Amino acid sequence: MDNLLEKIIKEAKSEELGRLDALNIVNSLFAELLERERDVLNRRFGLKGDKSETLEKIGSLHKLTRERVRQIEAASIRKIKKLESLESCVSSLKQAVCKILEEHGGLIRRDYLLDILTVISLELNTEKSGLADDDKTRQAYKNHFNFLISKLMADDLELVNNNDKFTSSFKLKNSEVPHLEEMADDVVKKVEDLNKTQTTEELLDILKKLDSYDKHSEAFNRADGLDIESVFKSKAFPDKGELINSNKILYSLMQSIKNLEQNKYGDWGIANWQEIKPKTVNDKIYLVLKHEGKPLHFTDIAGKINDVKFDKKKANAATVHNELILDDRYVLISRGTYGLKEWQR
């Protein structure tokens, strides 16, 4: 039924939400497997909240060859697909995923979809909301949903991978999305021409002013859209829930475009730009100062770099100070305090 997802989200009852609980679904299906089969699948797909393990590593644990582990993985999935209980176990999830895809224009970034499903399972469920802040639990749910969708719903969904326009995404089987491909090309070219980062609101405005948007306006303007603002209010999504909910198709497109990414401060730009993916300490200094909009002491800059966690590298205050001294993009305001030279223009 079309309103299943809306009913589950609005009522947020544990018994209803349980129908979308990926851990329960997988545990029910895995009950039909042998212990070694379960362990191979758990490790291959990171179902304990860990990273997926290689065939070699699993083989060494079970004293099996890499090829034998691969065979066990494939045979175990085939075994699950033949279970009489499979359809009843995944039917609610399948309906929900298809509805989410429909609401997001027929294409949705894999991680974005997994985040939506995880929020529904954890944060809207009062019995499990306490687990929502545990990173390992969230990752376990995402990995379970990924396994169920990518391995057991292939008849209905298609994984778009190794695509020159979109990052790893799901779409409805046999559906075509040429309008999204056209929009993707146009918005990337526009952002490249503007040559500066954009806020989410600015990027949405750019999309709505494209000729390709007018050309395919019917595909983006739905009067009967599903209200899932409560889902988007989660910290899993960096933008305002109301903004995402009222622009689901365009926002999903932004998330899916391969060469378009959002930085740690929520600004959008071309994926390889330094302001989107800062690699050096200098890149991070510039981004911190630009975001703060005011001069900072070099120790505070180092602290903010570490707080933001651009990557796993820790910033050292002395290194930050050296970079500030050597680069003429920065100006000394007072003892140990620096600002951006561009602010003086």
KEVEX-646840 format. One record per residue (C-alpha): residue number from 1; residue in one letter; chain; x, y negated, z. Coordinates in nm, 2 decimals, m for minus. Each point is the difference from the previous one (the first is absolute). Layout:
REM residues N
<seq NUM | type A | mol A | X X | Y Y | Z Z>
...
This chain:
REM residues 345
<seq 1 | type M | mol A | X 0.00 | Y 0.00 | Z 0.00>
<seq 2 | type D | mol A | X 0.13 | Y m0.35 | Z m0.09>
<seq 3 | type N | mol A | X m0.06 | Y m0.15 | Z 0.34>
<seq 4 | type L | mol A | X 0.20 | Y 0.26 | Z 0.19>
<seq 5 | type L | mol A | X 0.31 | Y m0.21 | Z 0.05>
<seq 6 | type E | mol A | X m0.20 | Y m0.31 | Z 0.09>
<seq 7 | type K | mol A | X m0.20 | Y 0.20 | Z 0.25>
<seq 8 | type I | mol A | X 0.31 | Y 0.15 | Z 0.16>
<seq 9 | type I | mol A | X 0.17 | Y m0.35 | Z 0.03>
<seq 10 | type K | mol A | X m0.31 | Y m0.18 | Z 0.13>
<seq 11 | type E | mol A | X m0.10 | Y 0.26 | Z 0.26>
<seq 12 | type A | mol A | X 0.36 | Y 0.10 | Z 0.09>
<seq 13 | type K | mol A | X m0.13 | Y 0.31 | Z 0.18>
<seq 14 | type S | mol A | X 0.26 | Y 0.26 | Z 0.09>
<seq 15 | type E | mol A | X m0.20 | Y 0.28 | Z m0.15>
<seq 16 | type E | mol A | X m0.04 | Y m0.19 | Z m0.33>
<seq 17 | type L | mol A | X 0.37 | Y m0.11 | Z 0.00>
<seq 18 | type G | mol A | X 0.10 | Y 0.36 | Z 0.06>
<seq 19 | type R | mol A | X m0.12 | Y 0.08 | Z m0.35>
<seq 20 | type L | mol A | X 0.29 | Y m0.21 | Z m0.13>
<seq 21 | type D | mol A | X 0.26 | Y 0.12 | Z 0.26>
<seq 22 | type A | mol A | X 0.28 | Y 0.13 | Z m0.22>
<seq 23 | type L | mol A | X 0.17 | Y 0.18 | Z 0.29>
<seq 24 | type N | mol A | X m0.32 | Y 0.20 | Z 0.08>
<seq 25 | type I | mol A | X m0.05 | Y 0.08 | Z m0.37>
<seq 26 | type V | mol A | X 0.35 | Y 0.12 | Z m0.05>
<seq 27 | type N | mol A | X 0.00 | Y 0.20 | Z 0.32>
<seq 28 | type S | mol A | X m0.32 | Y 0.17 | Z m0.11>
<seq 29 | type L | mol A | X 0.14 | Y 0.09 | Z m0.34>
<seq 30 | type F | mol A | X 0.34 | Y 0.11 | Z 0.14>
<seq 31 | type A | mol A | X m0.17 | Y 0.24 | Z 0.24>
<seq 32 | type E | mol A | X m0.03 | Y 0.23 | Z m0.30>
<seq 33 | type L | mol A | X 0.37 | Y 0.00 | Z m0.06>
<seq 34 | type L | mol A | X 0.29 | Y 0.21 | Z 0.14>
<seq 35 | type E | mol A | X 0.23 | Y m0.17 | Z 0.25>
<seq 36 | type R | mol A | X 0.28 | Y m0.03 | Z m0.25>
<seq 37 | type E | mol A | X m0.22 | Y m0.15 | Z m0.26>
<seq 38 | type R | mol A | X m0.13 | Y m0.26 | Z 0.25>
<seq 39 | type D | mol A | X 0.35 | Y m0.09 | Z 0.10>
<seq 40 | type V | mol A | X 0.12 | Y m0.04 | Z m0.36>
<seq 41 | type L | mol A | X m0.29 | Y m0.23 | Z m0.08>
<seq 42 | type N | mol A | X 0.04 | Y m0.20 | Z 0.32>
<seq 43 | type R | mol A | X 0.37 | Y m0.06 | Z m0.07>
<seq 44 | type R | mol A | X m0.04 | Y m0.07 | Z m0.37>
<seq 45 | type F | mol A | X m0.27 | Y m0.26 | Z 0.05>
<seq 46 | type G | mol A | X 0.11 | Y m0.15 | Z 0.33>
<seq 47 | type L | mol A | X m0.32 | Y 0.11 | Z 0.17>
<seq 48 | type K | mol A | X 0.15 | Y m0.04 | Z 0.35>
<seq 49 | type G | mol A | X 0.05 | Y m0.37 | Z m0.06>
<seq 50 | type D | mol A | X 0.36 | Y 0.05 | Z m0.13>
<seq 51 | type K | mol A | X 0.16 | Y m0.05 | Z m0.34>
<seq 52 | type S | mol A | X m0.05 | Y 0.28 | Z m0.25>
<seq 53 | type E | mol A | X 0.27 | Y 0.26 | Z 0.01>
<seq 54 | type T | mol A | X 0.19 | Y 0.14 | Z m0.30>
<seq 55 | type L | mol A | X m0.03 | Y 0.35 | Z m0.13>
<seq 56 | type E | mol A | X 0.36 | Y 0.06 | Z 0.10>
<seq 57 | type K | mol A | X m0.05 | Y m0.10 | Z 0.36>
<seq 58 | type I | mol A | X m0.32 | Y 0.21 | Z 0.04>
<seq 59 | type G | mol A | X 0.18 | Y 0.29 | Z m0.17>
<seq 60 | type S | mol A | X 0.28 | Y m0.01 | Z 0.25>
<seq 61 | type L | mol A | X m0.24 | Y 0.00 | Z 0.29>
<seq 62 | type H | mol A | X m0.19 | Y 0.30 | Z m0.14>
<seq 63 | type K | mol A | X 0.31 | Y 0.17 | Z m0.15>
<seq 64 | type L | mol A | X m0.16 | Y m0.03 | Z m0.35>
<seq 65 | type T | mol A | X 0.12 | Y m0.13 | Z m0.33>
<seq 66 | type R | mol A | X m0.11 | Y m0.33 | Z m0.13>
<seq 67 | type E | mol A | X m0.20 | Y 0.17 | Z m0.27>
<seq 68 | type R | mol A | X m0.18 | Y 0.23 | Z 0.24>
<seq 69 | type V | mol A | X m0.10 | Y m0.30 | Z 0.22>
<seq 70 | type R | mol A | X m0.14 | Y m0.17 | Z m0.32>
<seq 71 | type Q | mol A | X m0.20 | Y 0.32 | Z m0.08>
<seq 72 | type I | mol A | X m0.14 | Y 0.01 | Z 0.35>
<seq 73 | type E | mol A | X m0.11 | Y m0.36 | Z m0.02>
<seq 74 | type A | mol A | X m0.17 | Y 0.04 | Z m0.33>
<seq 75 | type A | mol A | X m0.16 | Y 0.33 | Z 0.10>
<seq 76 | type S | mol A | X m0.13 | Y m0.15 | Z 0.33>
<seq 77 | type I | mol A | X m0.17 | Y m0.29 | Z m0.18>
<seq 78 | type R | mol A | X m0.16 | Y 0.25 | Z m0.25>
<seq 79 | type K | mol A | X m0.12 | Y 0.20 | Z 0.29>
<seq 80 | type I | mol A | X m0.17 | Y m0.31 | Z 0.16>
<seq 81 | type K | mol A | X m0.16 | Y m0.09 | Z m0.33>
<seq 82 | type K | mol A | X m0.16 | Y 0.34 | Z m0.02>
<seq 83 | type L | mol A | X m0.16 | Y m0.03 | Z 0.35>
<seq 84 | type E | mol A | X m0.38 | Y 0.01 | Z 0.01>
<seq 85 | type S | mol A | X 0.01 | Y m0.27 | Z 0.27>
<seq 86 | type L | mol A | X 0.21 | Y m0.24 | Z m0.20>
<seq 87 | type E | mol A | X m0.28 | Y m0.20 | Z m0.16>
<seq 88 | type S | mol A | X m0.19 | Y m0.04 | Z 0.33>
<seq 89 | type C | mol A | X 0.32 | Y m0.11 | Z 0.18>
<seq 90 | type V | mol A | X 0.09 | Y m0.27 | Z m0.25>
<seq 91 | type S | mol A | X m0.33 | Y m0.11 | Z m0.14>
<seq 92 | type S | mol A | X m0.04 | Y m0.30 | Z 0.23>
<seq 93 | type L | mol A | X 0.35 | Y m0.11 | Z m0.05>
<seq 94 | type K | mol A | X m0.03 | Y 0.04 | Z m0.38>
<seq 95 | type Q | mol A | X m0.32 | Y m0.22 | Z 0.00>
<seq 96 | type A | mol A | X 0.18 | Y m0.26 | Z 0.21>
<seq 97 | type V | mol A | X 0.31 | Y m0.01 | Z m0.21>
<seq 98 | type C | mol A | X m0.21 | Y m0.03 | Z m0.32>
<seq 99 | type K | mol A | X m0.20 | Y m0.28 | Z 0.15>
<seq 100 | type I | mol A | X 0.31 | Y m0.19 | Z 0.11>
<seq 101 | type L | mol A | X 0.15 | Y 0.04 | Z m0.35>
<seq 102 | type E | mol A | X m0.32 | Y m0.13 | Z m0.16>
<seq 103 | type E | mol A | X 0.00 | Y m0.30 | Z 0.24>
<seq 104 | type H | mol A | X 0.35 | Y m0.08 | Z m0.10>
<seq 105 | type G | mol A | X m0.04 | Y 0.01 | Z m0.37>
<seq 106 | type G | mol A | X 0.09 | Y 0.36 | Z m0.07>
<seq 107 | type L | mol A | X 0.37 | Y m0.02 | Z 0.09>
<seq 108 | type I | mol A | X 0.16 | Y m0.03 | Z 0.34>
<seq 109 | type R | mol A | X 0.35 | Y 0.01 | Z 0.13>
<seq 110 | type R | mol A | X 0.07 | Y 0.33 | Z 0.18>
<seq 111 | type D | mol A | X 0.13 | Y m0.15 | Z 0.32>
<seq 112 | type Y | mol A | X m0.28 | Y m0.26 | Z 0.00>
<seq 113 | type L | mol A | X m0.26 | Y 0.28 | Z m0.02>
<seq 114 | type L | mol A | X 0.17 | Y 0.20 | Z 0.27>
<seq 115 | type D | mol A | X 0.00 | Y m0.30 | Z 0.23>
<seq 116 | type I | mol A | X m0.37 | Y m0.06 | Z m0.06>
<seq 117 | type L | mol A | X m0.08 | Y 0.36 | Z 0.09>
<seq 118 | type T | mol A | X 0.23 | Y 0.01 | Z 0.30>
<seq 119 | type V | mol A | X m0.16 | Y m0.32 | Z 0.14>
<seq 120 | type I | mol A | X m0.35 | Y 0.15 | Z m0.04>
<seq 121 | type S | mol A | X 0.11 | Y 0.32 | Z 0.17>
<seq 122 | type L | mol A | X 0.19 | Y m0.16 | Z 0.29>
<seq 123 | type E | mol A | X m0.09 | Y m0.36 | Z 0.07>
<seq 124 | type L | mol A | X m0.38 | Y 0.03 | Z m0.06>
<seq 125 | type N | mol A | X m0.02 | Y 0.31 | Z 0.21>
<seq 126 | type T | mol A | X m0.03 | Y m0.10 | Z 0.37>
<seq 127 | type E | mol A | X 0.12 | Y 0.34 | Z 0.11>
<seq 128 | type K | mol A | X 0.32 | Y m0.03 | Z m0.20>
<seq 129 | type S | mol A | X 0.06 | Y m0.38 | Z m0.01>
<seq 130 | type G | mol A | X 0.27 | Y 0.04 | Z 0.27>
<seq 131 | type L | mol A | X 0.21 | Y 0.20 | Z m0.25>
<seq 132 | type A | mol A | X m0.02 | Y m0.27 | Z m0.26>
<seq 133 | type D | mol A | X 0.32 | Y m0.18 | Z 0.12>
<seq 134 | type D | mol A | X 0.21 | Y 0.31 | Z 0.00>
<seq 135 | type D | mol A | X 0.21 | Y m0.01 | Z m0.32>
<seq 136 | type K | mol A | X 0.05 | Y 0.38 | Z m0.02>
<seq 137 | type T | mol A | X m0.38 | Y 0.07 | Z 0.04>
<seq 138 | type R | mol A | X m0.08 | Y m0.25 | Z m0.28>
<seq 139 | type Q | mol A | X 0.26 | Y 0.15 | Z m0.22>
<seq 140 | type A | mol A | X m0.13 | Y 0.35 | Z 0.07>
<seq 141 | type Y | mol A | X m0.35 | Y m0.11 | Z m0.11>
<seq 142 | type K | mol A | X 0.13 | Y m0.17 | Z m0.31>
<seq 143 | type N | mol A | X 0.20 | Y 0.32 | Z m0.09>
<seq 144 | type H | mol A | X m0.31 | Y 0.22 | Z 0.06>
<seq 145 | type F | mol A | X m0.22 | Y m0.22 | Z m0.22>
<seq 146 | type N | mol A | X 0.27 | Y 0.00 | Z m0.27>
<seq 147 | type F | mol A | X 0.02 | Y 0.38 | Z 0.00>
<seq 148 | type L | mol A | X m0.38 | Y 0.04 | Z m0.02>
<seq 149 | type I | mol A | X m0.04 | Y m0.26 | Z m0.28>
<seq 150 | type S | mol A | X 0.30 | Y 0.08 | Z m0.21>
<seq 151 | type K | mol A | X m0.01 | Y 0.38 | Z 0.03>
<seq 152 | type L | mol A | X m0.37 | Y 0.09 | Z 0.05>
<seq 153 | type M | mol A | X m0.19 | Y m0.26 | Z m0.20>
<seq 154 | type A | mol A | X 0.17 | Y 0.01 | Z m0.33>
<seq 155 | type D | mol A | X m0.32 | Y 0.09 | Z m0.18>
<seq 156 | type D | mol A | X m0.14 | Y m0.35 | Z 0.09>
<seq 157 | type L | mol A | X 0.30 | Y m0.22 | Z 0.05>
<seq 158 | type E | mol A | X 0.32 | Y m0.07 | Z m0.20>
<seq 159 | type L | mol A | X 0.33 | Y m0.11 | Z 0.14>
<seq 160 | type V | mol A | X 0.14 | Y m0.29 | Z m0.21>
<seq 161 | type N | mol A | X 0.38 | Y 0.04 | Z 0.04>
<seq 162 | type N | mol A | X 0.31 | Y m0.10 | Z m0.19>
<seq 163 | type N | mol A | X m0.21 | Y m0.27 | Z m0.16>
<seq 164 | type D | mol A | X 0.16 | Y m0.32 | Z m0.13>
<seq 165 | type K | mol A | X m0.28 | Y m0.22 | Z 0.12>
<seq 166 | type F | mol A | X m0.12 | Y 0.15 | Z 0.33>
<seq 167 | type T | mol A | X 0.17 | Y 0.15 | Z 0.30>
<seq 168 | type S | mol A | X m0.12 | Y 0.34 | Z 0.12>
<seq 169 | type S | mol A | X m0.38 | Y m0.02 | Z 0.00>
<seq 170 | type F | mol A | X m0.31 | Y 0.21 | Z m0.02>
<seq 171 | type K | mol A | X m0.28 | Y m0.05 | Z m0.26>
<seq 172 | type L | mol A | X m0.32 | Y 0.19 | Z m0.09>
<seq 173 | type K | mol A | X 0.07 | Y 0.29 | Z m0.23>
<seq 174 | type N | mol A | X m0.03 | Y m0.08 | Z m0.37>
<seq 175 | type S | mol A | X m0.08 | Y m0.36 | Z 0.07>
<seq 176 | type E | mol A | X 0.17 | Y m0.27 | Z m0.19>
<seq 177 | type V | mol A | X 0.12 | Y m0.33 | Z 0.14>
<seq 178 | type P | mol A | X 0.13 | Y m0.21 | Z m0.30>
<seq 179 | type H | mol A | X m0.15 | Y m0.32 | Z 0.16>
<seq 180 | type L | mol A | X 0.22 | Y 0.05 | Z 0.31>
<seq 181 | type E | mol A | X 0.30 | Y 0.07 | Z m0.22>
<seq 182 | type E | mol A | X m0.06 | Y m0.32 | Z m0.19>
<seq 183 | type M | mol A | X m0.05 | Y m0.20 | Z 0.32>
<seq 184 | type A | mol A | X 0.32 | Y 0.15 | Z 0.14>
<seq 185 | type D | mol A | X 0.21 | Y m0.12 | Z m0.29>
<seq 186 | type D | mol A | X m0.15 | Y m0.34 | Z 0.00>
<seq 187 | type V | mol A | X 0.04 | Y m0.07 | Z 0.37>
<seq 188 | type V | mol A | X 0.36 | Y 0.12 | Z 0.01>
<seq 189 | type K | mol A | X 0.09 | Y m0.23 | Z m0.29>
<seq 190 | type K | mol A | X m0.18 | Y m0.29 | Z 0.17>
<seq 191 | type V | mol A | X 0.18 | Y 0.05 | Z 0.33>
<seq 192 | type E | mol A | X 0.34 | Y 0.03 | Z m0.18>
<seq 193 | type D | mol A | X m0.08 | Y m0.33 | Z m0.19>
<seq 194 | type L | mol A | X m0.08 | Y m0.18 | Z 0.33>
<seq 195 | type N | mol A | X 0.32 | Y 0.14 | Z 0.15>
<seq 196 | type K | mol A | X m0.11 | Y m0.04 | Z 0.36>
<seq 197 | type T | mol A | X m0.17 | Y 0.21 | Z 0.26>
<seq 198 | type Q | mol A | X m0.38 | Y m0.03 | Z 0.05>
<seq 199 | type T | mol A | X m0.23 | Y 0.05 | Z 0.30>
<seq 200 | type T | mol A | X m0.28 | Y 0.26 | Z m0.04>
<seq 201 | type E | mol A | X m0.25 | Y m0.28 | Z m0.05>
<seq 202 | type E | mol A | X 0.22 | Y m0.16 | Z m0.27>
<seq 203 | type L | mol A | X 0.05 | Y 0.33 | Z m0.18>
<seq 204 | type L | mol A | X m0.37 | Y 0.08 | Z 0.00>
<seq 205 | type D | mol A | X m0.07 | Y m0.34 | Z m0.15>
<seq 206 | type I | mol A | X 0.26 | Y 0.06 | Z m0.27>
<seq 207 | type L | mol A | X m0.17 | Y 0.33 | Z m0.08>
<seq 208 | type K | mol A | X m0.34 | Y m0.16 | Z m0.03>
<seq 209 | type K | mol A | X 0.13 | Y m0.26 | Z m0.24>
<seq 210 | type L | mol A | X 0.15 | Y 0.25 | Z m0.25>
<seq 211 | type D | mol A | X m0.16 | Y 0.04 | Z m0.34>
<seq 212 | type S | mol A | X 0.00 | Y 0.38 | Z 0.06>
<seq 213 | type Y | mol A | X m0.21 | Y m0.05 | Z 0.32>
<seq 214 | type D | mol A | X m0.26 | Y m0.19 | Z m0.20>
<seq 215 | type K | mol A | X 0.01 | Y 0.26 | Z m0.27>
<seq 216 | type H | mol A | X m0.08 | Y 0.28 | Z 0.25>
<seq 217 | type S | mol A | X m0.19 | Y m0.20 | Z 0.26>
<seq 218 | type E | mol A | X m0.28 | Y 0.25 | Z 0.03>
<seq 219 | type A | mol A | X 0.24 | Y 0.26 | Z 0.13>
<seq 220 | type F | mol A | X 0.11 | Y m0.23 | Z 0.28>
<seq 221 | type N | mol A | X m0.33 | Y m0.15 | Z 0.11>
<seq 222 | type R | mol A | X m0.21 | Y 0.26 | Z 0.18>
<seq 223 | type A | mol A | X m0.31 | Y m0.12 | Z 0.18>
<seq 224 | type D | mol A | X m0.05 | Y 0.33 | Z 0.19>
<seq 225 | type G | mol A | X 0.35 | Y 0.03 | Z 0.15>
<seq 226 | type L | mol A | X 0.05 | Y 0.20 | Z 0.32>
<seq 227 | type D | mol A | X 0.07 | Y m0.20 | Z 0.31>
<seq 228 | type I | mol A | X 0.30 | Y 0.15 | Z 0.17>
<seq 229 | type E | mol A | X 0.14 | Y m0.31 | Z 0.15>
<seq 230 | type S | mol A | X 0.04 | Y 0.18 | Z 0.34>
<seq 231 | type V | mol A | X 0.25 | Y 0.23 | Z m0.16>
<seq 232 | type F | mol A | X 0.21 | Y m0.28 | Z m0.14>
<seq 233 | type K | mol A | X 0.02 | Y m0.18 | Z 0.33>
<seq 234 | type S | mol A | X 0.25 | Y 0.27 | Z 0.11>
<seq 235 | type K | mol A | X 0.37 | Y m0.10 | Z 0.04>
<seq 236 | type A | mol A | X 0.07 | Y 0.25 | Z m0.27>
<seq 237 | type F | mol A | X m0.10 | Y m0.28 | Z m0.25>
<seq 238 | type P | mol A | X 0.21 | Y m0.32 | Z 0.01>
<seq 239 | type D | mol A | X m0.28 | Y m0.23 | Z m0.13>
<seq 240 | type K | mol A | X m0.33 | Y m0.11 | Z 0.14>
<seq 241 | type G | mol A | X m0.27 | Y 0.26 | Z m0.01>
<seq 242 | type E | mol A | X m0.26 | Y m0.23 | Z m0.14>
<seq 243 | type L | mol A | X 0.23 | Y m0.10 | Z m0.28>
<seq 244 | type I | mol A | X 0.08 | Y 0.36 | Z m0.10>
<seq 245 | type N | mol A | X m0.36 | Y 0.11 | Z 0.03>
<seq 246 | type S | mol A | X m0.13 | Y m0.27 | Z m0.23>
<seq 247 | type N | mol A | X 0.26 | Y 0.06 | Z m0.26>
<seq 248 | type K | mol A | X 0.04 | Y 0.38 | Z 0.02>
<seq 249 | type I | mol A | X 0.07 | Y 0.07 | Z m0.37>
<seq 250 | type L | mol A | X 0.24 | Y m0.28 | Z m0.05>
<seq 251 | type Y | mol A | X 0.18 | Y 0.05 | Z 0.33>
<seq 252 | type S | mol A | X 0.03 | Y 0.37 | Z m0.08>
<seq 253 | type L | mol A | X 0.14 | Y m0.09 | Z m0.34>
<seq 254 | type M | mol A | X 0.26 | Y m0.22 | Z 0.16>
<seq 255 | type Q | mol A | X 0.10 | Y 0.29 | Z 0.23>
<seq 256 | type S | mol A | X 0.03 | Y 0.24 | Z m0.30>
<seq 257 | type I | mol A | X 0.21 | Y m0.21 | Z m0.24>
<seq 258 | type K | mol A | X 0.35 | Y 0.15 | Z m0.01>
<seq 259 | type N | mol A | X 0.20 | Y m0.32 | Z m0.05>
<seq 260 | type L | mol A | X m0.20 | Y m0.20 | Z 0.25>
<seq 261 | type E | mol A | X 0.06 | Y 0.02 | Z 0.37>
<seq 262 | type Q | mol A | X m0.07 | Y m0.17 | Z 0.33>
<seq 263 | type N | mol A | X 0.28 | Y m0.10 | Z 0.24>
<seq 264 | type K | mol A | X 0.00 | Y 0.03 | Z 0.38>
<seq 265 | type Y | mol A | X m0.16 | Y m0.34 | Z 0.03>
<seq 266 | type G | mol A | X m0.29 | Y 0.09 | Z m0.23>
<seq 267 | type D | mol A | X 0.12 | Y m0.20 | Z m0.31>
<seq 268 | type W | mol A | X m0.01 | Y 0.16 | Z m0.34>
<seq 269 | type G | mol A | X 0.25 | Y 0.00 | Z m0.28>
<seq 270 | type I | mol A | X 0.20 | Y 0.21 | Z m0.25>
<seq 271 | type A | mol A | X 0.12 | Y 0.32 | Z 0.17>
<seq 272 | type N | mol A | X 0.38 | Y m0.07 | Z m0.05>
<seq 273 | type W | mol A | X m0.01 | Y m0.36 | Z 0.12>
<seq 274 | type Q | mol A | X 0.22 | Y m0.08 | Z 0.30>
<seq 275 | type E | mol A | X m0.29 | Y m0.16 | Z 0.18>
<seq 276 | type I | mol A | X m0.20 | Y 0.32 | Z m0.04>
<seq 277 | type K | mol A | X 0.27 | Y 0.25 | Z 0.07>
<seq 278 | type P | mol A | X 0.28 | Y m0.18 | Z 0.18>
<seq 279 | type K | mol A | X 0.31 | Y 0.21 | Z 0.00>
<seq 280 | type T | mol A | X 0.28 | Y m0.21 | Z 0.15>
<seq 281 | type V | mol A | X 0.01 | Y m0.18 | Z 0.34>
<seq 282 | type N | mol A | X 0.00 | Y m0.32 | Z m0.20>
<seq 283 | type D | mol A | X m0.32 | Y 0.09 | Z m0.18>
<seq 284 | type K | mol A | X m0.16 | Y 0.07 | Z 0.34>
<seq 285 | type I | mol A | X 0.12 | Y m0.33 | Z 0.15>
<seq 286 | type Y | mol A | X m0.16 | Y m0.19 | Z m0.29>
<seq 287 | type L | mol A | X m0.33 | Y 0.18 | Z 0.03>
<seq 288 | type V | mol A | X m0.02 | Y m0.05 | Z 0.37>
<seq 289 | type L | mol A | X 0.07 | Y m0.37 | Z m0.02>
<seq 290 | type K | mol A | X m0.24 | Y m0.04 | Z m0.29>
<seq 291 | type H | mol A | X m0.27 | Y 0.18 | Z 0.19>
<seq 292 | type E | mol A | X 0.06 | Y m0.19 | Z 0.33>
<seq 293 | type G | mol A | X 0.00 | Y m0.33 | Z m0.18>
<seq 294 | type K | mol A | X 0.23 | Y m0.16 | Z 0.26>
<seq 295 | type P | mol A | X 0.37 | Y 0.00 | Z 0.11>
<seq 296 | type L | mol A | X 0.11 | Y 0.29 | Z 0.22>
<seq 297 | type H | mol A | X 0.30 | Y 0.09 | Z 0.21>
<seq 298 | type F | mol A | X 0.21 | Y 0.27 | Z m0.16>
<seq 299 | type T | mol A | X m0.07 | Y 0.24 | Z 0.29>
<seq 300 | type D | mol A | X m0.37 | Y m0.05 | Z m0.04>
<seq 301 | type I | mol A | X 0.03 | Y 0.07 | Z m0.37>
<seq 302 | type A | mol A | X 0.18 | Y 0.33 | Z 0.07>
<seq 303 | type G | mol A | X m0.27 | Y 0.09 | Z 0.25>
<seq 304 | type K | mol A | X m0.28 | Y m0.07 | Z m0.25>
<seq 305 | type I | mol A | X 0.18 | Y 0.20 | Z m0.27>
<seq 306 | type N | mol A | X 0.01 | Y 0.30 | Z 0.24>
<seq 307 | type D | mol A | X m0.37 | Y m0.06 | Z 0.12>
<seq 308 | type V | mol A | X m0.13 | Y 0.00 | Z m0.36>
<seq 309 | type K | mol A | X 0.19 | Y 0.32 | Z m0.08>
<seq 310 | type F | mol A | X 0.07 | Y m0.06 | Z m0.37>
<seq 311 | type D | mol A | X 0.19 | Y 0.33 | Z 0.01>
<seq 312 | type K | mol A | X 0.18 | Y 0.22 | Z 0.25>
<seq 313 | type K | mol A | X 0.31 | Y m0.23 | Z 0.01>
<seq 314 | type K | mol A | X 0.04 | Y m0.21 | Z 0.31>
<seq 315 | type A | mol A | X 0.11 | Y m0.36 | Z m0.05>
<seq 316 | type N | mol A | X 0.29 | Y m0.12 | Z 0.21>
<seq 317 | type A | mol A | X m0.01 | Y m0.37 | Z 0.12>
<seq 318 | type A | mol A | X 0.36 | Y m0.06 | Z m0.09>
<seq 319 | type T | mol A | X m0.05 | Y 0.13 | Z m0.35>
<seq 320 | type V | mol A | X m0.31 | Y m0.22 | Z m0.04>
<seq 321 | type H | mol A | X 0.20 | Y m0.30 | Z 0.12>
<seq 322 | type N | mol A | X 0.28 | Y 0.06 | Z m0.26>
<seq 323 | type E | mol A | X m0.26 | Y 0.03 | Z m0.28>
<seq 324 | type L | mol A | X m0.16 | Y m0.33 | Z 0.11>
<seq 325 | type I | mol A | X 0.34 | Y m0.18 | Z 0.00>
<seq 326 | type L | mol A | X 0.11 | Y 0.14 | Z m0.34>
<seq 327 | type D | mol A | X m0.32 | Y m0.05 | Z m0.21>
<seq 328 | type D | mol A | X m0.09 | Y m0.35 | Z m0.11>
<seq 329 | type R | mol A | X m0.37 | Y 0.08 | Z 0.00>
<seq 330 | type Y | mol A | X 0.01 | Y m0.05 | Z 0.38>
<seq 331 | type V | mol A | X 0.08 | Y m0.33 | Z 0.19>
<seq 332 | type L | mol A | X 0.11 | Y m0.05 | Z 0.35>
<seq 333 | type I | mol A | X m0.27 | Y m0.19 | Z 0.19>
<seq 334 | type S | mol A | X 0.15 | Y 0.01 | Z 0.35>
<seq 335 | type R | mol A | X 0.24 | Y 0.23 | Z 0.19>
<seq 336 | type G | mol A | X m0.06 | Y 0.35 | Z m0.12>
<seq 337 | type T | mol A | X m0.34 | Y m0.10 | Z m0.16>
<seq 338 | type Y | mol A | X m0.05 | Y 0.02 | Z m0.38>
<seq 339 | type G | mol A | X m0.27 | Y m0.08 | Z m0.25>
<seq 340 | type L | mol A | X m0.04 | Y 0.03 | Z m0.38>
<seq 341 | type K | mol A | X 0.16 | Y m0.26 | Z m0.22>
<seq 342 | type E | mol A | X m0.31 | Y 0.01 | Z m0.22>
<seq 343 | type W | mol A | X m0.20 | Y m0.16 | Z 0.28>
<seq 344 | type Q | mol A | X 0.20 | Y m0.32 | Z m0.04>
<seq 345 | type R | mol A | X m0.12 | Y m0.05 | Z m0.36>
